[in-house]
Amino acid sequence: MSTPLPTVGYIGLGNMGAPMATRLLDRPAALVVCDARPEAVAPLLESGAVAASVPADVAAQASVISVTVLDDLQVRDVVTGTDGILATARPGTVIAVHSTISDETATELAEICRAKGVELVDAPVSGGAPGARQGRLAVMVGGSDDAFAAVREPFGYFADLVVHAGPVGAGTRMKLARNLLHFVSFTAASEAQRLAEAAGLDIRALGKVVRHTDAITGGAGAIMLRDTTAAVVDDDPWLPILSHVRDLGEKDLTLALDLGDRLGVDLPLALRALSGLGDGLGVGPGEISSTSTKENA
């Protein structure tokens, strides 16, 4: 006889929470939803979800509870407030916080929950509302092995990548590292647009090229394949591959910087990338970067 699937609760039905909760309607088990706005709850009720007026009412019915609210303060209120989850949660309940909060908040709340026999995992997501609607989010989970096992099945309805990042707090730390790359890349994209615009190019066409090729190559994530950032040793099979990437990168960055100089466009990120690319890849600076550094000394 198969074990019945647990009832899942979802608190917070905003731009991310609503499509994530909607995907959970496909599970062959009950879904309990809660939001301060009746208009946010109504579409899910019409599709078969059960309404709860406060988080405590969700916890009275569900053993896995997802939380997607605005910030640390709201997460604290949902978990520990007067009508919060801990007011009624039974031992063994798992609370999954999808909001991007401080990793210290996550570990603090996990300790409070643990004292009541409840587990809390920080489970921030990446992929935005489109990813949620398509069931293609990435979820980074910080928590115990048992808690991860409990959330893995329901998370599969709105995510096609669920990673156990480590103990509580690790999910948030991984999300922050991922978003560091995201927003630094946005800044680099702005720099590239300035260069393209100064060169008389159509920056919308450039955007099409970037999105097309990143979908093929994997973009910046394509180099995240080693298990360390230490220098690559001589007999490491990655050495020729990453050295080749460095040499190509240094060549192209040098050409872009030369174009920027001729057009009068300041490219500080490109200059920083040229000086740090080789060390970042773990293979040290190449001939072009070393020459450039000496000339600028």
Buried (B, 14 or more C-beta within 10 A) or exposed (E): EEEEEBBBBBBBBBEBBBBBBBBBEEBEBBBBBBBEEEEBBBBBEEEEBBBBEBBBBBBBBBBBBBBBBEEBEBBBBBBBBEBBBBBBBEEEBBBBBBBBBBBEBBBBBBEBBEEEEBBBBBBBBBBEBEBBBEBBBBBBBBBBEEBBEBBBBBBBBBBBBBBBBBBBBBBBBBBBEBEEEEEEBEEBBEBBBBBBBBBEEEBEEBBEEBEEEBEEEEBEEEBEEEEEEEEBEEEBEBBEBBBEBBBEBBEBBBEBBEBBEEBEBEBEBBBEBBBEBBBBBBBEBBEBBBEBEEEEE
